[in-house]
């Protein structure tokens, strides 16, 4: 699974003009299931995302993880993270998981994160969404479950 994490002071996602999910301090995470991903990939991102020490301590040093910072997650499905731009000018998304499998893995990641007691808000899988956020730092981190070995 591929993810782009942005540390935020607030973030929201809207579908058809209605707020589907919103958080204050935390991480806005764009998450893509790739073709061939398994439950182990969802387990990896659910373990790694909240454990990253990317929130400031009292000395303004990045030293706190999501829970220590009192943060929440806004998880948004984002198949375009699978874009292959190596040929031509129109990206190919063939490396993304098929929609049913992508949603299953996304939902599994949400379930695993919530199982850790983390507040998780989401967008709507497959919907056209508008994401609004204030990147705090700015801090933006990329994560790929296939790079864990």
N, C-alpha and C positions, 0 to 999 in steps of 0.2 A: 504494500500500500504506500502511496505517496501522500505526503502532507506538507502543507505550508502553514506554519504557526506564526501568529502575530500577537505579541503581548499588547493588550488593549486596556484603556481606562473605561471604555464602553464599546459595545457592538450590538447591532441588531440586524435581523434578516426579515424582509417582508415578502409576502406572496400575495399578489393581487391587491396591493395596498394595505394589507393587514399584517401586523407583526406576528411572525411565526415563532420567533425566539429572540431573546435579548438578555444581555448580561452587563454587569458593570466590570470591575476589575477581573481580569482573567486572560484567557486565550481564545482568539477566534481562529479556528482550525478549518482549513479547506482540505478535504480528505477524498482521495480517489482510490478505488479498488482497481488493481491492474489485472489483466488476463493472467490466469495461473495462480493468483493469490489464494491462500488457504486461511483457515481459522488461525493458524500460527501467525500470520501476518497481522490479523486484527488483534491478536493477543499481544504481539510486540508493540504496536502503536498504543494500545491501551495501557501498557506498562510504562512505555518510554515518555509519552506526552506529559503526564502529570509529574514525572520524576525529574524533568529538566529543571535545573536551578538557574532560572532566567529572570527571577524577580528580585528587586533590590532589597537588601537588608537595611538596617538603620544607618549604615555607613555608605549607602548608595552603591554598594558592590553587588553584582548579580550573584546571589548566594541562596535564595529561597526557591523552593519548588511551589507548584500551584497551591497545594493545600496549606503550606506554611504562610503563603501570602494571602490566604483567605479568598482565593479566586475561583471562578467558575469557567466552564467551557461553552463556547458556541461552536458546534460542529456542523459543517455545511458540506454536503456531497458536491464534488467538483470533478466530473469526468475529464474536463479539459486539462487537468494536470498530466494526463496521459499523452498529450499532444506530441506528435513526431513531426518536427519541422525540418528534417534533413533533406527533403526533396521538395522542390517547388515552393510556392508561396501559400498554399492552402494546407493547413495542418491536417494530419491523419490522426484519428482517435482509435485506430484499430487495436492499440495496446491496452485500452481500457477493458475492464471486465464487462461481460454482457450485463445489461441492466438488472436482470433478476438476481444474478450472483453479486453484482455490485451493491445492490440494496441489502442483500442478506449480510454481506460482510460489513457494510456501514452500520446496519442495525446491531450486529454483534459487537462492534467496537463501542457503540453507545451503551449497550447493556453492560459490557465489561467495565466501562468507566463509571457508570452509575453504581455498579456493584461495589466500587471502592468508596462510595459515599460522596462522590463528586457531583455537584450540580451541573447537569448537562442540558443545554438547550440545543435545538436543532432547527434547520430549515425544513423544507419538504422535498424529499428525494425526487429528482426528475423534474421539478417545477422550475419555471423561470423565476429567479429570485433577485432581489435587490439587497445588497449587503452594504451596511453603513458602519464604519468603525473609526475609532481614534486610536491609532497605533502609538503606544506608549514607549518612547525611547528615541527613535523607533527601534523596535526589536522584531526581526523577522528571521525565522529558522526554517530550513527545509529538513524533511525527514523521509527516508525511504526504507521500508522494512527489508528490502532485498540487500541493503548495505550492512545488515546486522552481523554478518558472518565475518 
